[in-house]
Amino acid sequence: MSIHEQSQPAQLDRLLHQPVRTRIAAYLAGRDEASFTEIKKALGLTDGNLEAHMKKLVAAEYIQPHKLDDSPRSQTIYALTETGRAAFRRYVEALEQLIALSGLPG
């Protein structure tokens, strides 16, 4: 590997490089799982906005939904998959590389 290749930062994941999806992944990374309602309230999102982003994350297999039907109203619970955790970890590492290249204190 050449010096030029070593100094190149990792590519940012286009799916996660969207502020709402970054926040969803970060929120779920700190938990085993969270309900749709919990995520919506914690991140201050509307139902429609959160639903649109969740569909993209589910399609990429970054998060896995499952329904809890033991309550009067079924709830959807979400968790990061191993693929999602790995992608989020790589994304954070890529951001850290960019910060290091910028010369800003990290």
Chimera marker file (.cmm) of the C-alpha trace (Angstrom):
<marker_set name="trace">
<marker id="1" x="0.000" y="0.000" z="0.000" r="1" g="1" b="0" radius="0.5"/>
<marker id="2" x="1.435" y="3.390" z="-0.943" r="1" g="1" b="0" radius="0.5"/>
<marker id="3" x="1.688" y="6.355" z="1.416" r="1" g="1" b="0" radius="0.5"/>
<marker id="4" x="-1.025" y="8.084" z="-0.634" r="1" g="1" b="0" radius="0.5"/>
<marker id="5" x="-3.411" y="5.151" z="-0.126" r="1" g="1" b="0" radius="0.5"/>
<marker id="6" x="-2.686" y="5.033" z="3.612" r="1" g="1" b="0" radius="0.5"/>
<marker id="7" x="-3.536" y="8.714" z="4.036" r="1" g="1" b="0" radius="0.5"/>
<marker id="8" x="-6.915" y="8.416" z="2.313" r="1" g="1" b="0" radius="0.5"/>
<marker id="9" x="-9.786" y="8.477" z="4.797" r="1" g="1" b="0" radius="0.5"/>
<marker id="10" x="-12.364" y="5.739" z="4.689" r="1" g="1" b="0" radius="0.5"/>
<marker id="11" x="-15.408" y="6.515" z="2.575" r="1" g="1" b="0" radius="0.5"/>
<marker id="12" x="-18.460" y="7.724" z="4.441" r="1" g="1" b="0" radius="0.5"/>
<marker id="13" x="-21.459" y="5.424" z="4.253" r="1" g="1" b="0" radius="0.5"/>
<marker id="14" x="-23.986" y="7.328" z="2.100" r="1" g="1" b="0" radius="0.5"/>
<marker id="15" x="-26.941" y="5.784" z="3.917" r="1" g="1" b="0" radius="0.5"/>
<marker id="16" x="-25.668" y="6.821" z="7.346" r="1" g="1" b="0" radius="0.5"/>
<marker id="17" x="-24.338" y="10.170" z="6.137" r="1" g="1" b="0" radius="0.5"/>
<marker id="18" x="-27.782" y="11.689" z="6.491" r="1" g="1" b="0" radius="0.5"/>
<marker id="19" x="-28.315" y="13.445" z="9.832" r="1" g="1" b="0" radius="0.5"/>
<marker id="20" x="-31.553" y="11.712" z="10.861" r="1" g="1" b="0" radius="0.5"/>
<marker id="21" x="-30.244" y="8.242" z="9.982" r="1" g="1" b="0" radius="0.5"/>
<marker id="22" x="-26.975" y="8.978" z="11.808" r="1" g="1" b="0" radius="0.5"/>
<marker id="23" x="-28.980" y="9.930" z="14.888" r="1" g="1" b="0" radius="0.5"/>
<marker id="24" x="-31.172" y="6.799" z="14.645" r="1" g="1" b="0" radius="0.5"/>
<marker id="25" x="-28.119" y="4.539" z="14.365" r="1" g="1" b="0" radius="0.5"/>
<marker id="26" x="-26.378" y="6.321" z="17.251" r="1" g="1" b="0" radius="0.5"/>
<marker id="27" x="-29.489" y="6.046" z="19.419" r="1" g="1" b="0" radius="0.5"/>
<marker id="28" x="-29.870" y="2.337" z="18.723" r="1" g="1" b="0" radius="0.5"/>
<marker id="29" x="-26.129" y="1.710" z="19.147" r="1" g="1" b="0" radius="0.5"/>
<marker id="30" x="-26.504" y="2.687" z="22.794" r="1" g="1" b="0" radius="0.5"/>
<marker id="31" x="-29.380" y="0.250" z="23.393" r="1" g="1" b="0" radius="0.5"/>
<marker id="32" x="-30.344" y="-3.294" z="22.668" r="1" g="1" b="0" radius="0.5"/>
<marker id="33" x="-33.600" y="-2.092" z="21.136" r="1" g="1" b="0" radius="0.5"/>
<marker id="34" x="-36.123" y="0.749" z="21.177" r="1" g="1" b="0" radius="0.5"/>
<marker id="35" x="-39.730" y="1.230" z="20.162" r="1" g="1" b="0" radius="0.5"/>
<marker id="36" x="-40.788" y="3.435" z="17.272" r="1" g="1" b="0" radius="0.5"/>
<marker id="37" x="-42.430" y="5.801" z="19.754" r="1" g="1" b="0" radius="0.5"/>
<marker id="38" x="-39.336" y="5.976" z="21.955" r="1" g="1" b="0" radius="0.5"/>
<marker id="39" x="-37.087" y="6.789" z="18.985" r="1" g="1" b="0" radius="0.5"/>
<marker id="40" x="-39.574" y="9.361" z="17.667" r="1" g="1" b="0" radius="0.5"/>
<marker id="41" x="-39.763" y="11.174" z="21.006" r="1" g="1" b="0" radius="0.5"/>
<marker id="42" x="-36.034" y="10.994" z="21.762" r="1" g="1" b="0" radius="0.5"/>
<marker id="43" x="-35.065" y="12.395" z="18.368" r="1" g="1" b="0" radius="0.5"/>
<marker id="44" x="-37.971" y="14.826" z="18.005" r="1" g="1" b="0" radius="0.5"/>
<marker id="45" x="-39.213" y="13.381" z="14.719" r="1" g="1" b="0" radius="0.5"/>
<marker id="46" x="-42.639" y="13.079" z="13.140" r="1" g="1" b="0" radius="0.5"/>
<marker id="47" x="-44.165" y="9.672" z="12.417" r="1" g="1" b="0" radius="0.5"/>
<marker id="48" x="-43.774" y="10.140" z="8.671" r="1" g="1" b="0" radius="0.5"/>
<marker id="49" x="-40.186" y="11.336" z="8.827" r="1" g="1" b="0" radius="0.5"/>
<marker id="50" x="-39.086" y="8.505" z="11.110" r="1" g="1" b="0" radius="0.5"/>
<marker id="51" x="-40.986" y="5.907" z="9.066" r="1" g="1" b="0" radius="0.5"/>
<marker id="52" x="-39.295" y="7.013" z="5.827" r="1" g="1" b="0" radius="0.5"/>
<marker id="53" x="-35.820" y="6.741" z="7.346" r="1" g="1" b="0" radius="0.5"/>
<marker id="54" x="-36.582" y="3.441" z="9.071" r="1" g="1" b="0" radius="0.5"/>
<marker id="55" x="-37.673" y="1.914" z="5.756" r="1" g="1" b="0" radius="0.5"/>
<marker id="56" x="-34.288" y="2.766" z="4.239" r="1" g="1" b="0" radius="0.5"/>
<marker id="57" x="-32.385" y="1.366" z="7.210" r="1" g="1" b="0" radius="0.5"/>
<marker id="58" x="-34.468" y="-1.829" z="7.208" r="1" g="1" b="0" radius="0.5"/>
<marker id="59" x="-34.011" y="-2.258" z="3.431" r="1" g="1" b="0" radius="0.5"/>
<marker id="60" x="-30.232" y="-1.995" z="3.925" r="1" g="1" b="0" radius="0.5"/>
<marker id="61" x="-30.501" y="-4.559" z="6.749" r="1" g="1" b="0" radius="0.5"/>
<marker id="62" x="-28.956" y="-2.081" z="9.186" r="1" g="1" b="0" radius="0.5"/>
<marker id="63" x="-31.884" y="-2.399" z="11.571" r="1" g="1" b="0" radius="0.5"/>
<marker id="64" x="-34.326" y="-5.203" z="12.264" r="1" g="1" b="0" radius="0.5"/>
<marker id="65" x="-37.918" y="-4.515" z="13.287" r="1" g="1" b="0" radius="0.5"/>
<marker id="66" x="-40.170" y="-6.859" z="15.208" r="1" g="1" b="0" radius="0.5"/>
<marker id="67" x="-43.697" y="-6.452" z="16.531" r="1" g="1" b="0" radius="0.5"/>
<marker id="68" x="-44.742" y="-6.772" z="20.149" r="1" g="1" b="0" radius="0.5"/>
<marker id="69" x="-48.342" y="-7.950" z="20.127" r="1" g="1" b="0" radius="0.5"/>
<marker id="70" x="-48.757" y="-8.473" z="23.862" r="1" g="1" b="0" radius="0.5"/>
<marker id="71" x="-50.222" y="-5.029" z="24.447" r="1" g="1" b="0" radius="0.5"/>
<marker id="72" x="-53.597" y="-3.587" z="23.396" r="1" g="1" b="0" radius="0.5"/>
<marker id="73" x="-51.779" y="-1.786" z="20.552" r="1" g="1" b="0" radius="0.5"/>
<marker id="74" x="-48.942" y="-3.618" z="18.881" r="1" g="1" b="0" radius="0.5"/>
<marker id="75" x="-45.619" y="-1.818" z="18.965" r="1" g="1" b="0" radius="0.5"/>
<marker id="76" x="-42.735" y="-2.034" z="16.539" r="1" g="1" b="0" radius="0.5"/>
<marker id="77" x="-39.381" y="-2.512" z="18.212" r="1" g="1" b="0" radius="0.5"/>
<marker id="78" x="-36.133" y="-1.825" z="16.350" r="1" g="1" b="0" radius="0.5"/>
<marker id="79" x="-32.577" y="-3.008" z="16.927" r="1" g="1" b="0" radius="0.5"/>
<marker id="80" x="-29.330" y="-2.565" z="15.029" r="1" g="1" b="0" radius="0.5"/>
<marker id="81" x="-28.258" y="-5.707" z="13.216" r="1" g="1" b="0" radius="0.5"/>
<marker id="82" x="-24.633" y="-6.872" z="13.216" r="1" g="1" b="0" radius="0.5"/>
<marker id="83" x="-24.417" y="-5.365" z="9.716" r="1" g="1" b="0" radius="0.5"/>
<marker id="84" x="-25.791" y="-2.082" z="11.046" r="1" g="1" b="0" radius="0.5"/>
<marker id="85" x="-23.429" y="-2.039" z="14.034" r="1" g="1" b="0" radius="0.5"/>
<marker id="86" x="-20.441" y="-2.701" z="11.784" r="1" g="1" b="0" radius="0.5"/>
<marker id="87" x="-21.547" y="-0.002" z="9.320" r="1" g="1" b="0" radius="0.5"/>
<marker id="88" x="-22.049" y="2.522" z="12.125" r="1" g="1" b="0" radius="0.5"/>
<marker id="89" x="-18.645" y="1.665" z="13.617" r="1" g="1" b="0" radius="0.5"/>
<marker id="90" x="-16.975" y="2.174" z="10.191" r="1" g="1" b="0" radius="0.5"/>
<marker id="91" x="-18.883" y="5.426" z="9.735" r="1" g="1" b="0" radius="0.5"/>
<marker id="92" x="-17.684" y="6.789" z="13.085" r="1" g="1" b="0" radius="0.5"/>
<marker id="93" x="-14.119" y="5.710" z="12.306" r="1" g="1" b="0" radius="0.5"/>
<marker id="94" x="-14.285" y="7.498" z="8.947" r="1" g="1" b="0" radius="0.5"/>
<marker id="95" x="-15.507" y="10.675" z="10.677" r="1" g="1" b="0" radius="0.5"/>
<marker id="96" x="-12.667" y="10.392" z="13.192" r="1" g="1" b="0" radius="0.5"/>
<marker id="97" x="-10.180" y="10.117" z="10.309" r="1" g="1" b="0" radius="0.5"/>
<marker id="98" x="-11.630" y="13.255" z="8.713" r="1" g="1" b="0" radius="0.5"/>
<marker id="99" x="-11.382" y="15.121" z="12.009" r="1" g="1" b="0" radius="0.5"/>
<marker id="100" x="-7.755" y="14.023" z="12.382" r="1" g="1" b="0" radius="0.5"/>
<marker id="101" x="-6.995" y="15.232" z="8.840" r="1" g="1" b="0" radius="0.5"/>
<marker id="102" x="-8.601" y="18.594" z="9.598" r="1" g="1" b="0" radius="0.5"/>
<marker id="103" x="-6.198" y="19.314" z="12.425" r="1" g="1" b="0" radius="0.5"/>
<marker id="104" x="-9.082" y="20.032" z="14.811" r="1" g="1" b="0" radius="0.5"/>
<marker id="105" x="-8.675" y="18.684" z="18.330" r="1" g="1" b="0" radius="0.5"/>
<marker id="106" x="-10.426" y="15.347" z="18.664" r="1" g="1" b="0" radius="0.5"/>
<link id1="1" id2="2" r="1" g="1" b="0" radius="0.2"/>
<link id1="2" id2="3" r="1" g="1" b="0" radius="0.2"/>
<link id1="3" id2="4" r="1" g="1" b="0" radius="0.2"/>
<link id1="4" id2="5" r="1" g="1" b="0" radius="0.2"/>
<link id1="5" id2="6" r="1" g="1" b="0" radius="0.2"/>
<link id1="6" id2="7" r="1" g="1" b="0" radius="0.2"/>
<link id1="7" id2="8" r="1" g="1" b="0" radius="0.2"/>
<link id1="8" id2="9" r="1" g="1" b="0" radius="0.2"/>
<link id1="9" id2="10" r="1" g="1" b="0" radius="0.2"/>
<link id1="10" id2="11" r="1" g="1" b="0" radius="0.2"/>
<link id1="11" id2="12" r="1" g="1" b="0" radius="0.2"/>
<link id1="12" id2="13" r="1" g="1" b="0" radius="0.2"/>
<link id1="13" id2="14" r="1" g="1" b="0" radius="0.2"/>
<link id1="14" id2="15" r="1" g="1" b="0" radius="0.2"/>
<link id1="15" id2="16" r="1" g="1" b="0" radius="0.2"/>
<link id1="16" id2="17" r="1" g="1" b="0" radius="0.2"/>
<link id1="17" id2="18" r="1" g="1" b="0" radius="0.2"/>
<link id1="18" id2="19" r="1" g="1" b="0" radius="0.2"/>
<link id1="19" id2="20" r="1" g="1" b="0" radius="0.2"/>
<link id1="20" id2="21" r="1" g="1" b="0" radius="0.2"/>
<link id1="21" id2="22" r="1" g="1" b="0" radius="0.2"/>
<link id1="22" id2="23" r="1" g="1" b="0" radius="0.2"/>
<link id1="23" id2="24" r="1" g="1" b="0" radius="0.2"/>
<link id1="24" id2="25" r="1" g="1" b="0" radius="0.2"/>
<link id1="25" id2="26" r="1" g="1" b="0" radius="0.2"/>
<link id1="26" id2="27" r="1" g="1" b="0" radius="0.2"/>
<link id1="27" id2="28" r="1" g="1" b="0" radius="0.2"/>
<link id1="28" id2="29" r="1" g="1" b="0" radius="0.2"/>
<link id1="29" id2="30" r="1" g="1" b="0" radius="0.2"/>
<link id1="30" id2="31" r="1" g="1" b="0" radius="0.2"/>
<link id1="31" id2="32" r="1" g="1" b="0" radius="0.2"/>
<link id1="32" id2="33" r="1" g="1" b="0" radius="0.2"/>
<link id1="33" id2="34" r="1" g="1" b="0" radius="0.2"/>
<link id1="34" id2="35" r="1" g="1" b="0" radius="0.2"/>
<link id1="35" id2="36" r="1" g="1" b="0" radius="0.2"/>
<link id1="36" id2="37" r="1" g="1" b="0" radius="0.2"/>
<link id1="37" id2="38" r="1" g="1" b="0" radius="0.2"/>
<link id1="38" id2="39" r="1" g="1" b="0" radius="0.2"/>
<link id1="39" id2="40" r="1" g="1" b="0" radius="0.2"/>
<link id1="40" id2="41" r="1" g="1" b="0" radius="0.2"/>
<link id1="41" id2="42" r="1" g="1" b="0" radius="0.2"/>
<link id1="42" id2="43" r="1" g="1" b="0" radius="0.2"/>
<link id1="43" id2="44" r="1" g="1" b="0" radius="0.2"/>
<link id1="44" id2="45" r="1" g="1" b="0" radius="0.2"/>
<link id1="45" id2="46" r="1" g="1" b="0" radius="0.2"/>
<link id1="46" id2="47" r="1" g="1" b="0" radius="0.2"/>
<link id1="47" id2="48" r="1" g="1" b="0" radius="0.2"/>
<link id1="48" id2="49" r="1" g="1" b="0" radius="0.2"/>
<link id1="49" id2="50" r="1" g="1" b="0" radius="0.2"/>
<link id1="50" id2="51" r="1" g="1" b="0" radius="0.2"/>
<link id1="51" id2="52" r="1" g="1" b="0" radius="0.2"/>
<link id1="52" id2="53" r="1" g="1" b="0" radius="0.2"/>
<link id1="53" id2="54" r="1" g="1" b="0" radius="0.2"/>
<link id1="54" id2="55" r="1" g="1" b="0" radius="0.2"/>
<link id1="55" id2="56" r="1" g="1" b="0" radius="0.2"/>
<link id1="56" id2="57" r="1" g="1" b="0" radius="0.2"/>
<link id1="57" id2="58" r="1" g="1" b="0" radius="0.2"/>
<link id1="58" id2="59" r="1" g="1" b="0" radius="0.2"/>
<link id1="59" id2="60" r="1" g="1" b="0" radius="0.2"/>
<link id1="60" id2="61" r="1" g="1" b="0" radius="0.2"/>
<link id1="61" id2="62" r="1" g="1" b="0" radius="0.2"/>
<link id1="62" id2="63" r="1" g="1" b="0" radius="0.2"/>
<link id1="63" id2="64" r="1" g="1" b="0" radius="0.2"/>
<link id1="64" id2="65" r="1" g="1" b="0" radius="0.2"/>
<link id1="65" id2="66" r="1" g="1" b="0" radius="0.2"/>
<link id1="66" id2="67" r="1" g="1" b="0" radius="0.2"/>
<link id1="67" id2="68" r="1" g="1" b="0" radius="0.2"/>
<link id1="68" id2="69" r="1" g="1" b="0" radius="0.2"/>
<link id1="69" id2="70" r="1" g="1" b="0" radius="0.2"/>
<link id1="70" id2="71" r="1" g="1" b="0" radius="0.2"/>
<link id1="71" id2="72" r="1" g="1" b="0" radius="0.2"/>
<link id1="72" id2="73" r="1" g="1" b="0" radius="0.2"/>
<link id1="73" id2="74" r="1" g="1" b="0" radius="0.2"/>
<link id1="74" id2="75" r="1" g="1" b="0" radius="0.2"/>
<link id1="75" id2="76" r="1" g="1" b="0" radius="0.2"/>
<link id1="76" id2="77" r="1" g="1" b="0" radius="0.2"/>
<link id1="77" id2="78" r="1" g="1" b="0" radius="0.2"/>
<link id1="78" id2="79" r="1" g="1" b="0" radius="0.2"/>
<link id1="79" id2="80" r="1" g="1" b="0" radius="0.2"/>
<link id1="80" id2="81" r="1" g="1" b="0" radius="0.2"/>
<link id1="81" id2="82" r="1" g="1" b="0" radius="0.2"/>
<link id1="82" id2="83" r="1" g="1" b="0" radius="0.2"/>
<link id1="83" id2="84" r="1" g="1" b="0" radius="0.2"/>
<link id1="84" id2="85" r="1" g="1" b="0" radius="0.2"/>
<link id1="85" id2="86" r="1" g="1" b="0" radius="0.2"/>
<link id1="86" id2="87" r="1" g="1" b="0" radius="0.2"/>
<link id1="87" id2="88" r="1" g="1" b="0" radius="0.2"/>
<link id1="88" id2="89" r="1" g="1" b="0" radius="0.2"/>
<link id1="89" id2="90" r="1" g="1" b="0" radius="0.2"/>
<link id1="90" id2="91" r="1" g="1" b="0" radius="0.2"/>
<link id1="91" id2="92" r="1" g="1" b="0" radius="0.2"/>
<link id1="92" id2="93" r="1" g="1" b="0" radius="0.2"/>
<link id1="93" id2="94" r="1" g="1" b="0" radius="0.2"/>
<link id1="94" id2="95" r="1" g="1" b="0" radius="0.2"/>
<link id1="95" id2="96" r="1" g="1" b="0" radius="0.2"/>
<link id1="96" id2="97" r="1" g="1" b="0" radius="0.2"/>
<link id1="97" id2="98" r="1" g="1" b="0" radius="0.2"/>
<link id1="98" id2="99" r="1" g="1" b="0" radius="0.2"/>
<link id1="99" id2="100" r="1" g="1" b="0" radius="0.2"/>
<link id1="100" id2="101" r="1" g="1" b="0" radius="0.2"/>
<link id1="101" id2="102" r="1" g="1" b="0" radius="0.2"/>
<link id1="102" id2="103" r="1" g="1" b="0" radius="0.2"/>
<link id1="103" id2="104" r="1" g="1" b="0" radius="0.2"/>
<link id1="104" id2="105" r="1" g="1" b="0" radius="0.2"/>
<link id1="105" id2="106" r="1" g="1" b="0" radius="0.2"/>
</marker_set>
